[in-house]
Amino acid sequence: MSDPTLLVLSSLAEGDKHGYAMMQDIETFAGIRLGPGTLYGAITRLEEHGWIRPSGTKNRRQPYTITPSGRQHLQQELATLQQIVKTGLSRVKHA
Amino acid sequence: VKGVAQLLIRLYPAGWRARYGEEFEALLEDSSAGWPAVLDLLKGAIKMQFSVPSFPKLALMLSITGLLIGLVVSSLLKPIYVSEAVVYLEGNVPGSVRPVVEYLNAVGAGSLKSNLTLGHHSRPSSESLSGGAGQRAAGGCYRRDAEEGPSNPH
């Protein structure tokens, strides 16, 4: 799971965060250090889709929150990934 | 490196910078911006530029694509036409002419083959261009697959 949009959604599913906090959280739970361009590319796409939105007052360190449609999208994507992981693991075992 | 990273923010589209520029700068201040981050910024800027629709960008992109396709097609096609030319120099051939002939033969070695030969006339010709030392050119252009030699001189 290295799609930056899924990593950002997974990070925000825990609670609101600004860019740097997301970067650190993603590095902690996924072991992937997103570059600033990749992170903000993902944030831009997610906001365009309406899956995240800025929270609180406008700030230099702007926090973001996941929207209900974003949470639903994340659940669908994770379910697909879970199915892939399950199938992949069982095939590796029997190979 | 941080200075370079902050300069690279200017490569992002103006509309995007108006929306995200301030918080993006704050992120660069907080994070350790090394060379991988600079490369990531550059990649992000290019992607962002192409994700924003704009007629000049579209025109540029299509021009570059057309140019690349043209280059690939022309390099794949076999040469169709062969041109040949013979230049006769009358009188003493100046030594300075020989390098020119060699150069012309060298540049003609690409898709349009040219053979330029240096010849001599022992006697003055009626086709001479001038009295003392004249020159005459003969040659032609023909399809490589159709004929063995020039038959339709231009």
gemmi code that builds the backbone of each chain (N, CA, C; Angstrom):
import gemmi

chains = {
    "A": [
        ("MET", (0.862, -1.193, 0.000), (0.000, 0.000, 0.000), (0.893, 1.235, 0.000)),
        ("SER", (1.257, 1.724, -1.171), (2.125, 2.903, -1.216), (1.457, 4.068, -1.938)),
        ("ASP", (0.148, 3.956, -2.221), (-0.556, 5.061, -2.855), (-0.633, 6.220, -1.850)),
        ("PRO", (-0.031, 7.369, -2.175), (0.011, 8.465, -1.199), (-1.368, 8.910, -0.721)),
        ("THR", (-2.376, 8.833, -1.607), (-3.710, 9.283, -1.172), (-4.278, 8.362, -0.085)),
        ("LEU", (-4.027, 7.059, -0.234), (-4.506, 6.120, 0.797), (-3.740, 6.300, 2.099)),
        ("LEU", (-2.450, 6.605, 1.971), (-1.647, 6.829, 3.184), (-2.144, 8.067, 3.927)),
        ("VAL", (-2.456, 9.114, 3.187), (-2.946, 10.350, 3.827), (-4.314, 10.103, 4.457)),
        ("LEU", (-5.195, 9.409, 3.725), (-6.526, 9.121, 4.288), (-6.401, 8.261, 5.550)),
        ("SER", (-5.492, 7.282, 5.511), (-5.299, 6.414, 6.687), (-4.784, 7.216, 7.870)),
        ("SER", (-3.926, 8.178, 7.576), (-3.394, 9.019, 8.656), (-4.495, 9.896, 9.252)),
        ("LEU", (-5.311, 10.471, 8.366), (-6.362, 11.382, 8.852), (-7.533, 10.630, 9.493)),
        ("ALA", (-7.630, 9.312, 9.221), (-8.709, 8.528, 9.826), (-8.571, 8.507, 11.351)),
        ("GLU", (-7.347, 8.733, 11.826), (-7.087, 8.740, 13.272), (-7.465, 10.077, 13.910)),
        ("GLY", (-7.365, 11.141, 13.119), (-7.662, 12.473, 13.649), (-7.064, 13.553, 12.753)),
        ("ASP", (-7.442, 14.808, 12.990), (-6.965, 15.911, 12.150), (-5.446, 16.097, 12.290)),
        ("LYS", (-4.824, 16.418, 11.182), (-3.364, 16.642, 11.215), (-2.982, 17.655, 10.149)),
        ("HIS", (-1.877, 18.373, 10.392), (-1.318, 19.227, 9.337), (-0.256, 18.432, 8.576)),
        ("GLY", (0.294, 19.052, 7.523), (1.180, 18.337, 6.606), (2.325, 17.601, 7.264)),
        ("TYR", (3.057, 18.297, 8.128), (4.237, 17.680, 8.727), (3.844, 16.530, 9.658)),
        ("ALA", (2.725, 16.725, 10.396), (2.259, 15.661, 11.305), (1.864, 14.420, 10.499)),
        ("MET", (1.243, 14.647, 9.312), (0.884, 13.501, 8.451), (2.143, 12.764, 8.011)),
        ("MET", (3.148, 13.566, 7.607), (4.404, 13.000, 7.118), (5.026, 12.080, 8.182)),
        ("GLN", (5.047, 12.569, 9.418), (5.647, 11.785, 10.503), (4.822, 10.536, 10.820)),
        ("ASP", (3.482, 10.728, 10.845), (2.595, 9.603, 11.161), (2.733, 8.494, 10.111)),
        ("ILE", (2.767, 8.896, 8.839), (2.886, 7.908, 7.742), (4.215, 7.165, 7.848)),
        ("GLU", (5.255, 7.896, 8.196), (6.566, 7.246, 8.344), (6.525, 6.227, 9.481)),
        ("THR", (5.758, 6.564, 10.542), (5.686, 5.667, 11.701), (4.896, 4.394, 11.369)),
        ("PHE", (3.681, 4.563, 10.771), (2.860, 3.360, 10.600), (3.125, 2.586, 9.298)),
        ("ALA", (3.714, 3.264, 8.271), (3.935, 2.571, 6.990), (5.419, 2.438, 6.640)),
        ("GLY", (6.253, 3.168, 7.347), (7.685, 3.132, 7.039), (8.024, 3.829, 5.734)),
        ("ILE", (7.129, 4.701, 5.299), (7.356, 5.409, 4.025), (7.459, 6.903, 4.321)),
        ("ARG", (8.552, 7.506, 3.844), (8.709, 8.951, 4.030), (8.245, 9.646, 2.748)),
        ("LEU", (7.085, 10.276, 2.818), (6.571, 10.997, 1.652), (7.312, 12.317, 1.500)),
        ("GLY", (7.688, 12.643, 0.283), (8.303, 13.940, 0.026), (7.233, 15.023, 0.051)),
        ("PRO", (7.654, 16.283, 0.239), (6.649, 17.357, 0.322), (5.798, 17.492, -0.944)),
        ("GLY", (6.416, 17.302, -2.109), (5.668, 17.412, -3.368), (4.635, 16.307, -3.496)),
        ("THR", (5.032, 15.099, -3.099), (4.109, 13.955, -3.175), (2.965, 14.140, -2.189)),
        ("LEU", (3.313, 14.588, -0.980), (2.289, 14.768, 0.055), (1.248, 15.797, -0.390)),
        ("TYR", (1.723, 16.952, -0.856), (0.764, 18.002, -1.235), (0.064, 17.689, -2.560)),
        ("GLY", (0.681, 16.863, -3.407), (-0.028, 16.386, -4.596), (-1.225, 15.540, -4.168)),
        ("ALA", (-0.994, 14.680, -3.177), (-2.068, 13.824, -2.666), (-3.146, 14.662, -1.967)),
        ("ILE", (-2.713, 15.633, -1.161), (-3.677, 16.494, -0.459), (-4.553, 17.235, -1.483)),
        ("THR", (-3.923, 17.743, -2.552), (-4.664, 18.477, -3.588), (-5.726, 17.584, -4.231)),
        ("ARG", (-5.325, 16.360, -4.592), (-6.275, 15.432, -5.247), (-7.406, 15.061, -4.290)),
        ("LEU", (-7.053, 14.808, -3.027), (-8.065, 14.393, -2.060), (-9.069, 15.522, -1.793)),
        ("GLU", (-8.576, 16.749, -1.771), (-9.479, 17.882, -1.540), (-10.388, 18.098, -2.756)),
        ("GLU", (-9.821, 17.891, -3.957), (-10.626, 18.022, -5.181), (-11.772, 17.002, -5.194)),
        ("HIS", (-11.496, 15.801, -4.708), (-12.525, 14.748, -4.662), (-13.502, 14.953, -3.503)),
        ("GLY", (-13.176, 15.863, -2.614), (-14.034, 16.094, -1.449), (-13.829, 15.045, -0.372)),
        ("TRP", (-12.708, 14.353, -0.371), (-12.453, 13.301, 0.622), (-11.744, 13.845, 1.866)),
        ("ILE", (-11.160, 15.022, 1.755), (-10.628, 15.712, 2.945), (-10.994, 17.192, 2.823)),
        ("ARG", (-10.922, 17.897, 3.927), (-11.120, 19.355, 3.872), (-10.305, 20.008, 4.992)),
        ("PRO", (-9.978, 21.318, 4.795), (-9.227, 21.991, 5.864), (-10.097, 22.084, 7.109)),
        ("SER", (-9.483, 21.944, 8.251), (-10.261, 22.053, 9.488), (-9.734, 23.222, 10.307)),
        ("GLY", (-10.592, 23.744, 11.150), (-10.202, 24.861, 12.014), (-10.019, 26.132, 11.217)),
        ("THR", (-9.327, 27.075, 11.803), (-9.122, 28.363, 11.140), (-7.938, 28.270, 10.181)),
        ("LYS", (-7.930, 29.179, 9.204), (-6.840, 29.204, 8.230), (-5.537, 29.518, 8.966)),
        ("ASN", (-4.561, 28.666, 8.732), (-3.342, 28.711, 9.530), (-2.184, 28.358, 8.619)),
        ("ARG", (-0.961, 28.785, 8.932), (0.203, 28.398, 8.120), (0.394, 26.883, 8.180)),
        ("ARG", (0.149, 26.316, 9.355), (0.182, 24.862, 9.475), (-1.258, 24.372, 9.484)),
        ("GLN", (-1.792, 24.287, 8.264), (-3.218, 24.016, 8.096), (-3.557, 22.554, 8.387)),
        ("PRO", (-4.399, 22.297, 9.409), (-4.791, 20.904, 9.632), (-5.898, 20.484, 8.654)),
        ("TYR", (-5.966, 19.209, 8.372), (-7.000, 18.651, 7.486), (-7.778, 17.587, 8.233)),
        ("THR", (-9.043, 17.425, 7.776), (-9.893, 16.396, 8.379), (-10.467, 15.520, 7.263)),
        ("ILE", (-10.695, 14.263, 7.574), (-11.274, 13.358, 6.574), (-12.790, 13.570, 6.563)),
        ("THR", (-13.401, 13.595, 5.396), (-14.856, 13.788, 5.276), (-15.542, 12.416, 5.316)),
        ("PRO", (-16.864, 12.376, 5.522), (-17.557, 11.063, 5.526), (-17.346, 10.301, 4.208)),
        ("SER", (-17.364, 11.017, 3.066), (-17.156, 10.306, 1.782), (-15.713, 9.801, 1.668)),
        ("GLY", (-14.781, 10.545, 2.268), (-13.384, 10.110, 2.291), (-13.220, 8.851, 3.106)),
        ("ARG", (-13.913, 8.797, 4.234), (-13.835, 7.613, 5.106), (-14.418, 6.385, 4.390)),
        ("GLN", (-15.538, 6.646, 3.666), (-16.183, 5.554, 2.931), (-15.237, 5.036, 1.821)),
        ("HIS", (-14.601, 5.981, 1.131), (-13.673, 5.602, 0.059), (-12.501, 4.801, 0.630)),
        ("LEU", (-12.005, 5.243, 1.790), (-10.887, 4.539, 2.413), (-11.284, 3.111, 2.775)),
        ("GLN", (-12.510, 2.969, 3.325), (-12.987, 1.623, 3.714), (-13.048, 0.699, 2.501)),
        ("GLN", (-13.555, 1.247, 1.376), (-13.662, 0.428, 0.148), (-12.278, 0.010, -0.353)),
        ("GLU", (-11.370, 0.975, -0.367), (-10.018, 0.677, -0.865), (-9.297, -0.325, 0.018)),
        ("LEU", (-9.480, -0.169, 1.344), (-8.810, -1.097, 2.269), (-9.398, -2.499, 2.167)),
        ("ALA", (-10.709, -2.564, 1.925), (-11.342, -3.882, 1.766), (-10.768, -4.580, 0.528)),
        ("THR", (-10.583, -3.817, -0.556), (-10.000, -4.395, -1.780), (-8.577, -4.877, -1.509)),
        ("LEU", (-7.820, -4.017, -0.818), (-6.428, -4.384, -0.510), (-6.367, -5.620, 0.375)),
        ("GLN", (-7.317, -5.687, 1.331), (-7.347, -6.826, 2.261), (-7.569, -8.125, 1.478)),
        ("GLN", (-8.459, -8.036, 0.488), (-8.757, -9.202, -0.346), (-7.505, -9.618, -1.136)),
        ("ILE", (-6.804, -8.607, -1.652), (-5.579, -8.894, -2.425), (-4.526, -9.531, -1.534)),
        ("VAL", (-4.367, -8.957, -0.329), (-3.357, -9.477, 0.611), (-3.690, -10.913, 0.999)),
        ("LYS", (-4.985, -11.155, 1.290), (-5.431, -12.493, 1.704), (-5.150, -13.516, 0.592)),
        ("THR", (-5.548, -13.166, -0.623), (-5.344, -14.070, -1.762), (-3.851, -14.287, -2.010)),
        ("GLY", (-3.102, -13.195, -1.987), (-1.662, -13.283, -2.233), (-0.973, -14.163, -1.222)),
        ("LEU", (-1.320, -13.995, 0.059), (-0.689, -14.779, 1.120), (-1.012, -16.255, 0.989)),
        ("SER", (-2.281, -16.553, 0.683), (-2.650, -17.972, 0.564), (-1.940, -18.605, -0.629)),
        ("ARG", (-1.763, -17.853, -1.720), (-1.078, -18.424, -2.892), (0.411, -18.618, -2.630)),
        ("VAL", (0.989, -17.702, -1.879), (2.415, -17.830, -1.529), (2.630, -19.070, -0.670)),
        ("LYS", (1.685, -19.325, 0.245), (1.800, -20.488, 1.139), (1.753, -21.802, 0.361)),
        ("HIS", (0.844, -21.837, -0.623), (0.652, -23.089, -1.369), (1.595, -23.254, -2.543)),
        ("ALA", (2.434, -22.276, -2.788), (3.330, -22.348, -3.959), (4.505, -23.280, -3.670)),
    ],
    "B": [
        ("VAL", (19.953, 23.859, 0.984), (18.985, 23.051, 0.246), (17.571, 23.610, 0.436)),
        ("LYS", (17.295, 24.102, 1.654), (15.958, 24.652, 1.910), (15.672, 25.840, 1.005)),
        ("GLY", (16.729, 26.640, 0.743), (16.575, 27.795, -0.149), (16.185, 27.361, -1.544)),
        ("VAL", (16.837, 26.302, -2.013), (16.526, 25.759, -3.348), (15.081, 25.260, -3.361)),
        ("ALA", (14.702, 24.551, -2.284), (13.344, 24.001, -2.194), (12.314, 25.119, -2.230)),
        ("GLN", (12.627, 26.216, -1.529), (11.660, 27.322, -1.509), (11.583, 28.019, -2.864)),
        ("LEU", (12.708, 28.019, -3.583), (12.673, 28.584, -4.943), (11.813, 27.725, -5.871)),
        ("LEU", (11.887, 26.406, -5.651), (11.154, 25.478, -6.528), (9.637, 25.612, -6.378)),
        ("ILE", (9.208, 26.170, -5.253), (7.760, 26.375, -5.074), (7.222, 27.268, -6.192)),
        ("ARG", (8.096, 28.148, -6.700), (7.660, 29.052, -7.783), (7.339, 28.315, -9.073)),
        ("LEU", (7.792, 27.071, -9.176), (7.484, 26.287, -10.385), (6.046, 25.762, -10.382)),
        ("TYR", (5.421, 25.795, -9.226), (4.039, 25.319, -9.148), (3.110, 26.359, -9.779)),
        ("PRO", (1.947, 25.941, -10.286), (1.019, 26.905, -10.901), (0.592, 27.992, -9.903)),
        ("ALA", (0.381, 29.204, -10.414), (0.072, 30.353, -9.543), (-1.185, 30.098, -8.702)),
        ("GLY", (-2.194, 29.507, -9.333), (-3.452, 29.228, -8.616), (-3.234, 28.268, -7.456)),
        ("TRP", (-2.380, 27.273, -7.697), (-2.089, 26.285, -6.655), (-1.327, 26.953, -5.508)),
        ("ARG", (-0.370, 27.827, -5.884), (0.418, 28.517, -4.841), (-0.452, 29.428, -3.993)),
        ("ALA", (-1.445, 30.060, -4.641), (-2.339, 30.940, -3.887), (-3.115, 30.158, -2.836)),
        ("ARG", (-3.439, 28.900, -3.170), (-4.238, 28.085, -2.257), (-3.361, 27.388, -1.207)),
        ("TYR", (-2.258, 26.787, -1.667), (-1.468, 25.937, -0.755), (-0.083, 26.493, -0.413)),
        ("GLY", (0.319, 27.577, -1.070), (1.693, 28.055, -0.948), (2.173, 28.274, 0.475)),
        ("GLU", (1.331, 28.942, 1.271), (1.758, 29.296, 2.636), (1.979, 28.050, 3.501)),
        ("GLU", (1.025, 27.130, 3.451), (1.157, 25.920, 4.288), (2.263, 25.001, 3.758)),
        ("PHE", (2.484, 25.068, 2.431), (3.554, 24.274, 1.820), (4.912, 24.785, 2.296)),
        ("GLU", (5.052, 26.093, 2.373), (6.302, 26.684, 2.890), (6.508, 26.279, 4.339)),
        ("ALA", (5.413, 26.285, 5.125), (5.502, 25.891, 6.534), (5.972, 24.447, 6.653)),
        ("LEU", (5.474, 23.585, 5.741), (5.902, 22.173, 5.755), (7.395, 22.056, 5.459)),
        ("LEU", (7.877, 22.856, 4.500), (9.306, 22.813, 4.165), (10.157, 23.312, 5.324)),
        ("GLU", (9.634, 24.294, 6.067), (10.370, 24.798, 7.241), (10.478, 23.707, 8.314)),
        ("ASP", (9.366, 22.948, 8.489), (9.332, 21.923, 9.546), (10.157, 20.693, 9.193)),
        ("SER", (10.086, 20.289, 7.913), (10.749, 19.034, 7.533), (12.197, 19.301, 7.132)),
        ("SER", (12.981, 18.233, 7.178), (14.387, 18.378, 6.772), (14.450, 18.217, 5.250)),
        ("ALA", (14.566, 19.349, 4.559), (14.517, 19.308, 3.095), (15.889, 18.975, 2.527)),
        ("GLY", (16.124, 17.704, 2.257), (17.374, 17.270, 1.622), (17.194, 17.244, 0.115)),
        ("TRP", (18.197, 16.706, -0.587), (18.114, 16.628, -2.054), (16.984, 15.730, -2.541)),
        ("PRO", (16.674, 14.599, -1.838), (15.511, 13.818, -2.288), (14.222, 14.643, -2.257)),
        ("ALA", (14.107, 15.507, -1.222), (12.908, 16.364, -1.123), (12.870, 17.371, -2.266)),
        ("VAL", (14.057, 17.874, -2.657), (14.132, 18.838, -3.765), (13.667, 18.167, -5.065)),
        ("LEU", (14.144, 16.932, -5.290), (13.725, 16.183, -6.479), (12.225, 15.918, -6.455)),
        ("ASP", (11.729, 15.602, -5.261), (10.297, 15.337, -5.107), (9.479, 16.593, -5.416)),
        ("LEU", (10.009, 17.735, -4.991), (9.331, 19.018, -5.268), (9.287, 19.280, -6.763)),
        ("LEU", (10.404, 19.013, -7.431), (10.497, 19.242, -8.875), (9.500, 18.352, -9.614)),
        ("LYS", (9.449, 17.090, -9.204), (8.516, 16.134, -9.813), (7.071, 16.583, -9.571)),
        ("GLY", (6.820, 17.014, -8.335), (5.470, 17.477, -7.984), (5.064, 18.694, -8.793)),
        ("ALA", (6.027, 19.611, -9.008), (5.732, 20.829, -9.775), (5.387, 20.493, -11.219)),
        ("ILE", (6.143, 19.568, -11.808), (5.867, 19.182, -13.209), (4.484, 18.541, -13.307)),
        ("LYS", (4.201, 17.624, -12.389), (2.890, 16.949, -12.401), (1.771, 17.975, -12.248)),
        ("MET", (1.973, 18.923, -11.320), (0.938, 19.918, -11.035), (0.717, 20.833, -12.233)),
        ("GLN", (1.817, 21.195, -12.912), (1.706, 22.054, -14.101), (0.873, 21.369, -15.170)),
        ("PHE", (1.080, 20.051, -15.344), (0.346, 19.352, -16.394), (-1.070, 18.972, -15.970)),
        ("SER", (-1.347, 19.055, -14.674), (-2.708, 18.736, -14.240), (-3.628, 19.951, -14.363)),
        ("VAL", (-3.028, 21.142, -14.525), (-3.838, 22.355, -14.695), (-3.997, 22.603, -16.197)),
        ("PRO", (-5.233, 22.564, -16.734), (-5.398, 22.737, -18.173), (-5.050, 24.155, -18.629)),
        ("SER", (-4.292, 24.251, -19.734), (-3.938, 25.560, -20.275), (-3.578, 25.380, -21.750)),
        ("PHE", (-4.074, 26.264, -22.611), (-3.852, 26.104, -24.048), (-2.362, 26.159, -24.410)),
        ("PRO", (-1.554, 27.140, -23.921), (-0.125, 27.140, -24.278), (0.589, 25.847, -23.885)),
        ("LYS", (0.233, 25.311, -22.708), (0.877, 24.071, -22.265), (0.487, 22.916, -23.169)),
        ("LEU", (-0.822, 22.895, -23.557), (-1.300, 21.836, -24.440), (-0.590, 21.920, -25.790)),
        ("ALA", (-0.457, 23.163, -26.319), (0.202, 23.367, -27.613), (1.658, 22.912, -27.541)),
        ("LEU", (2.329, 23.259, -26.452), (3.740, 22.873, -26.275), (3.882, 21.355, -26.204)),
        ("MET", (2.991, 20.745, -25.434), (3.045, 19.304, -25.247), (2.816, 18.584, -26.586)),
        ("LEU", (1.808, 19.054, -27.350), (1.521, 18.420, -28.632), (2.667, 18.632, -29.623)),
        ("SER", (3.292, 19.833, -29.590), (4.418, 20.106, -30.487), (5.578, 19.165, -30.189)),
        ("ILE", (5.897, 19.008, -28.913), (7.007, 18.132, -28.517), (6.691, 16.685, -28.899)),
        ("THR", (5.425, 16.279, -28.664), (5.025, 14.911, -29.013), (5.158, 14.689, -30.521)),
        ("GLY", (4.682, 15.669, -31.320), (4.766, 15.563, -32.781), (6.208, 15.491, -33.254)),
        ("LEU", (7.053, 16.301, -32.646), (8.478, 16.316, -32.996), (9.121, 14.960, -32.713)),
        ("LEU", (8.814, 14.415, -31.544), (9.389, 13.116, -31.171), (8.888, 12.012, -32.095)),
        ("ILE", (7.589, 12.030, -32.414), (7.036, 11.015, -33.314), (7.697, 11.139, -34.690)),
        ("GLY", (7.854, 12.392, -35.179), (8.497, 12.635, -36.471), (9.916, 12.110, -36.502)),
        ("LEU", (10.647, 12.335, -35.428), (12.038, 11.862, -35.358), (12.105, 10.339, -35.397)),
        ("VAL", (11.202, 9.713, -34.629), (11.194, 8.243, -34.572), (10.836, 7.675, -35.943)),
        ("VAL", (9.780, 8.230, -36.575), (9.337, 7.719, -37.885), (10.436, 7.911, -38.924)),
        ("SER", (11.058, 9.095, -38.941), (12.088, 9.350, -39.959), (13.319, 8.466, -39.757)),
        ("SER", (13.611, 8.113, -38.504), (14.765, 7.254, -38.277), (14.451, 5.796, -38.634)),
        ("LEU", (13.156, 5.434, -38.623), (12.786, 4.052, -38.941), (12.639, 3.819, -40.441)),
        ("LEU", (12.299, 4.890, -41.201), (12.089, 4.739, -42.640), (13.419, 4.586, -43.373)),
        ("LYS", (13.416, 3.721, -44.421), (14.616, 3.583, -45.237), (14.676, 4.753, -46.201)),
        ("PRO", (15.882, 5.188, -46.609), (15.970, 6.285, -47.573), (15.362, 5.865, -48.912)),
        ("ILE", (14.550, 6.727, -49.491), (13.854, 6.395, -50.746), (14.611, 6.957, -51.947)),
        ("TYR", (15.127, 8.158, -51.829), (15.746, 8.828, -52.962), (17.270, 8.879, -52.813)),
        ("VAL", (17.935, 8.807, -53.937), (19.389, 8.944, -53.961), (19.710, 10.095, -54.899)),
        ("SER", (20.536, 10.999, -54.471), (20.934, 12.092, -55.366), (22.422, 11.956, -55.664)),
        ("GLU", (22.771, 12.231, -56.878), (24.177, 12.151, -57.265), (24.566, 13.418, -57.994)),
        ("ALA", (25.775, 13.836, -57.807), (26.241, 15.028, -58.517), (27.716, 14.861, -58.852)),
        ("VAL", (28.080, 15.259, -60.014), (29.492, 15.240, -60.403), (29.863, 16.660, -60.798)),
        ("VAL", (30.887, 17.177, -60.219), (31.331, 18.531, -60.540), (32.671, 18.425, -61.257)),
        ("TYR", (32.734, 18.909, -62.451), (33.974, 18.897, -63.229), (34.640, 20.265, -63.099)),
        ("LEU", (35.843, 20.244, -62.677), (36.602, 21.493, -62.575), (37.655, 21.489, -63.672)),
        ("GLU", (37.680, 22.525, -64.425), (38.616, 22.581, -65.537), (39.862, 23.354, -65.128)),
        ("GLY", (40.961, 22.916, -65.681), (42.215, 23.552, -65.331), (42.748, 22.923, -64.062)),
        ("ASN", (43.596, 23.622, -63.346), (44.159, 23.093, -62.104), (43.117, 23.138, -61.003)),
        ("VAL", (42.951, 22.012, -60.344), (41.988, 21.961, -59.235), (42.632, 22.547, -57.995)),
        ("PRO", (42.071, 23.590, -57.461), (42.681, 24.177, -56.262), (42.585, 23.209, -55.086)),
        ("GLY", (43.611, 23.181, -54.282), (43.633, 22.273, -53.136), (42.535, 22.582, -52.133)),
        ("SER", (42.084, 23.830, -52.135), (41.055, 24.226, -51.168), (39.690, 23.627, -51.503)),
        ("VAL", (39.485, 23.127, -52.718), (38.181, 22.584, -53.110), (37.987, 21.176, -52.544)),
        ("ARG", (39.088, 20.424, -52.448), (38.988, 19.024, -52.041), (38.303, 18.852, -50.669)),
        ("PRO", (38.670, 19.622, -49.638), (37.969, 19.457, -48.353), (36.469, 19.724, -48.464)),
        ("VAL", (36.078, 20.630, -49.342), (34.650, 20.949, -49.512), (33.927, 19.733, -50.075)),
        ("VAL", (34.544, 19.100, -51.053), (33.950, 17.907, -51.661), (33.839, 16.792, -50.624)),
        ("GLU", (34.901, 16.628, -49.839), (34.874, 15.582, -48.809), (33.775, 15.858, -47.791)),
        ("TYR", (33.606, 17.130, -47.456), (32.561, 17.513, -46.488), (31.180, 17.194, -47.058)),
        ("LEU", (30.964, 17.555, -48.315), (29.658, 17.320, -48.935), (29.355, 15.826, -49.007)),
        ("ASN", (30.350, 15.022, -49.275), (30.146, 13.575, -49.295), (29.828, 13.061, -47.893)),
        ("ALA", (30.454, 13.658, -46.914), (30.247, 13.208, -45.523), (28.833, 13.544, -45.062)),
        ("VAL", (28.361, 14.732, -45.331), (27.019, 15.110, -44.854), (25.941, 14.394, -45.646)),
        ("GLY", (26.261, 13.925, -46.832), (25.274, 13.217, -47.645), (25.143, 11.759, -47.263)),
        ("ALA", (25.856, 11.322, -46.219), (25.832, 9.913, -45.846), (24.632, 9.536, -44.993)),
        ("GLY", (23.702, 10.467, -44.798), (22.531, 10.189, -43.962), (21.400, 9.563, -44.757)),
        ("SER", (20.196, 10.036, -44.560), (19.046, 9.434, -45.216), (19.012, 9.776, -46.700)),
        ("LEU", (19.571, 10.923, -47.108), (19.612, 11.296, -48.514), (21.060, 11.182, -48.969)),
        ("LYS", (21.340, 10.102, -49.693), (22.726, 9.834, -50.043), (23.169, 10.756, -51.180)),
        ("SER", (24.319, 11.313, -51.078), (24.822, 12.116, -52.189), (26.241, 11.684, -52.515)),
        ("ASN", (26.547, 11.617, -53.801), (27.903, 11.261, -54.232), (28.448, 12.426, -55.042)),
        ("LEU", (29.414, 13.042, -54.545), (30.001, 14.163, -55.260), (31.408, 13.744, -55.671)),
        ("THR", (31.655, 13.774, -56.949), (32.939, 13.293, -57.444), (33.701, 14.454, -58.061)),
        ("LEU", (34.964, 14.400, -57.866), (35.801, 15.438, -58.455), (36.361, 14.904, -59.772)),
        ("GLY", (36.112, 15.615, -60.867), (36.599, 15.151, -62.162), (37.448, 16.212, -62.839)),
        ("HIS", (38.051, 15.826, -63.931), (38.889, 16.758, -64.692), (38.464, 16.764, -66.146)),
        ("HIS", (38.522, 17.875, -66.755), (38.376, 17.960, -68.205), (39.731, 18.360, -68.768)),
        ("SER", (40.203, 17.560, -69.694), (41.515, 17.882, -70.256), (41.425, 18.980, -71.315)),
        ("ARG", (40.185, 19.094, -71.887), (40.064, 20.148, -72.893), (38.903, 21.056, -72.520)),
        ("PRO", (38.958, 22.291, -72.926), (37.896, 23.215, -72.584), (36.566, 22.766, -73.175)),
        ("SER", (35.502, 22.916, -72.407), (34.179, 22.502, -72.859), (33.357, 23.718, -73.229)),
        ("SER", (32.410, 23.485, -74.132), (31.523, 24.588, -74.528), (30.568, 24.952, -73.398)),
        ("GLU", (30.439, 23.999, -72.396), (29.532, 24.279, -71.282), (30.255, 24.985, -70.132)),
        ("SER", (31.516, 25.309, -70.385), (32.262, 25.995, -69.335), (31.588, 27.308, -68.969)),
        ("LEU", (31.635, 27.591, -67.720), (30.966, 28.807, -67.260), (31.806, 30.044, -67.489)),
        ("SER", (33.102, 29.866, -67.480), (33.949, 31.018, -67.732), (35.152, 30.576, -68.570)),
        ("GLY", (35.915, 31.512, -69.001), (36.991, 31.208, -69.926), (38.109, 30.390, -69.333)),
        ("GLY", (38.820, 30.873, -68.352), (40.023, 30.224, -67.823), (39.728, 28.942, -67.072)),
        ("ALA", (39.170, 29.047, -65.901), (38.849, 27.876, -65.097), (37.350, 27.826, -64.886)),
        ("GLY", (36.698, 26.905, -65.529), (35.236, 26.819, -65.448), (34.800, 25.586, -64.691)),
        ("GLN", (33.498, 25.419, -64.500), (33.003, 24.225, -63.844), (31.665, 23.824, -64.437)),
        ("ARG", (31.368, 22.545, -64.380), (30.117, 22.032, -64.920), (29.592, 20.994, -63.938)),
        ("ALA", (28.355, 21.021, -63.738), (27.776, 20.062, -62.806), (26.804, 19.156, -63.526)),
        ("ALA", (26.806, 17.888, -63.166), (25.843, 16.950, -63.724), (25.397, 16.028, -62.604)),
        ("GLY", (24.187, 15.560, -62.707), (23.738, 14.674, -61.640), (22.268, 14.412, -61.762)),
        ("GLY", (21.671, 13.917, -60.718), (20.258, 13.623, -60.774), (19.767, 13.047, -59.465)),
        ("CYS", (18.494, 12.812, -59.452), (17.875, 12.258, -58.257), (16.946, 11.137, -58.710)),
        ("TYR", (17.005, 9.997, -58.091), (16.169, 8.874, -58.524), (15.756, 8.057, -57.317)),
        ("ARG", (14.692, 7.284, -57.544), (14.217, 6.429, -56.459), (15.160, 5.253, -56.290)),
        ("ARG", (15.537, 4.994, -55.060), (16.487, 3.923, -54.787), (15.960, 2.568, -55.272)),
        ("ASP", (14.646, 2.301, -55.075), (14.103, 0.983, -55.399), (13.672, 0.852, -56.857)),
        ("ALA", (13.661, 1.988, -57.616), (13.110, 1.935, -58.967), (14.188, 1.770, -60.030)),
        ("GLU", (15.298, 2.456, -59.880), (16.292, 2.461, -60.950), (17.685, 2.322, -60.376)),
        ("GLU", (18.570, 1.923, -61.242), (19.955, 1.729, -60.824), (20.732, 3.035, -60.741)),
        ("GLY", (20.429, 3.931, -61.658), (21.187, 5.167, -61.699), (20.316, 6.342, -62.047)),
        ("PRO", (20.906, 7.516, -62.121), (20.109, 8.699, -62.396), (19.568, 8.700, -63.827)),
        ("SER", (18.269, 8.910, -63.914), (17.693, 8.985, -65.233), (16.862, 10.241, -65.399)),
        ("ASN", (16.649, 10.916, -64.274), (15.812, 12.121, -64.345), (16.539, 13.282, -63.729)),
        ("PRO", (17.556, 13.747, -64.395), (18.348, 14.816, -63.770), (17.532, 16.085, -63.588)),
        ("HIS", (17.823, 16.782, -62.459), (17.171, 18.056, -62.170), (18.159, 19.184, -62.344)),
    ],
}
model = gemmi.Model(1)
for chain_id, residues in chains.items():
    chain = gemmi.Chain(chain_id)
    for i, (resn, *xyz) in enumerate(residues, 1):
        res = gemmi.Residue()
        res.name, res.seqid = resn, gemmi.SeqId(i, " ")
        for name, pos in zip(("N", "CA", "C"), xyz):
            atom = gemmi.Atom()
            atom.name, atom.element = name, gemmi.Element(name[0])
            atom.pos, atom.b_iso = gemmi.Position(*pos), 0.0
            res.add_atom(atom)
        chain.add_residue(res)
    model.add_chain(chain)
structure = gemmi.Structure()
structure.add_model(model)
structure.setup_entities()
